[in-house]
Amino acid sequence: MTILYDDRGLVVDKTESFLKKYENIGCICSGGTDSSFLLWWLAKCIDDLNLHNSHILLPVHAVDLGFPFNTKFHFLKILEFIRDSYPKINILDPYIIKYKKDFDSPIIIKKNKYIKPIVDKLEKGLIDTSISGMTSAPLFDKINLGSITKERNYNENDMQEKRSLFIHVDKKFLAFQYKKFDLMNNLFPLTKSCVTPDAKGNPCKKCMWCKEKYWAFNCYDGGIK
C-alpha cells in the first residue's frame, strides 16, 4: 500500500516508517515532477493509513523573482489538484520563499542557499522535519546530464542528510509511478522542469533538466515532444 516499485527492480519502501516518525512535515516543492509526486504520494499514504487527524503537510515553494515566468502560478495549480484529490488531508497553505539570484555574479549560487536557512527555522517550530523529492542520476542508462550526473551520486548517509524518499531511485522510476497511478493526464501537465524557458513557460529542450525529463517521460514540460 505504501511501497513503490518499478519494472527495473527498484523499490521505495520507507514511506510508512517516515510517517510513523514524523507528523508535521514540510515538503519542499519546486513544481517539478519529483516534488509534485512526493506531495501527492504523501497525501495518498496519509489517506491510506488513516492518519488524517494526526498529520499535516506544509508545502514550501521558492520563487525566483528573476525567473522569466511565474512558477508560483503553476505550483498552486499542482497544490489545488492534490487537495482536490485528497480533501481529508490537512495540507496547509504553502509557505512561499521569495529570492533573487545575482546572475551577474561570477559565482553561481544554488537556490538551496536561500531556502535552507528558512526551512531550518520552520523545523524549529511549525514542522518536525522537511523532505524533498530529489532523485538520483540515471541509474542504468549512460546519459550525459552534466552536473545532474555529477551531483546526484548518493550513499546511505546522504539519504539521511538530504531527507529524500527518492534519493536512491531516478526520474524514470517516478515516470513509472505517474503512469501506474494514472497521473499523466492531470498532475504531469502541471509540472515544470525547464530552468531556461521562454516568457510563456515553453521548455528550451536544451538544459539538463529538460533532457532528464525527456529521458524519463519521453516528452518535455506540458507533454511537448
Helices and strands as residue ranges (DSSP letters): E 4-5, E 11-12, H 15-21, E 24-28, H 33-48, E 56-64, H 71-85, E 90-91, E 95-99, H 112-122, E 129-131, H 147-151, H 156-162, H 171-180, G 188-190, H 208-217, G 221-223
